[in-house]
Amino acid sequence: MKTILDQELDKKFKKDEAKRPDLILKTLQNQLVLVELKRPNYTITVGDLPKLLGYLSVIRQHMPQMKMADCYLVGGRYDESLQDMTTSEGDRIFRTSYAELVENAQFRYREILDVLATEVMPSETSD
């Protein structure tokens, strides 16, 4: 997958490599995860959707067997008028801020973080 995508994305975005997708992942269930990271001070708007959908289109042209995709637009903030959505192909598009991303990760991995904190604390206090 990496080689095919690299070749196709190189062709499509050769003139401006900064316009390539930031992160593309494929799950074991053949699902695509596409992440577009914006600057921390950037506000995500509806105007950011065409770029994300363009990436998805290029990938789908060359990987038709790919099941639905989860696409993420991540920025410092997002315009409240931009809602999470599902495309006609079943692809899901989520918008989130960096603060929400960190908060969700902390919530999901709270047990792991608690275990790590208890393992790290004794060694720090014994010095």
PyMOL commands that set and color helices and strands:
alter all, ss='L'
color gray80, all
select helices_A, chain A and resi 2-13+17-19+46-62+98-108+110-125
alter helices_A, ss='H'
color red, helices_A
select strands_A, chain A and resi 23-26+32-37+43-44+69-75+77-78+85-86+92-97
alter strands_A, ss='S'
color yellow, strands_A
deselect
rebuild
show_as cartoon
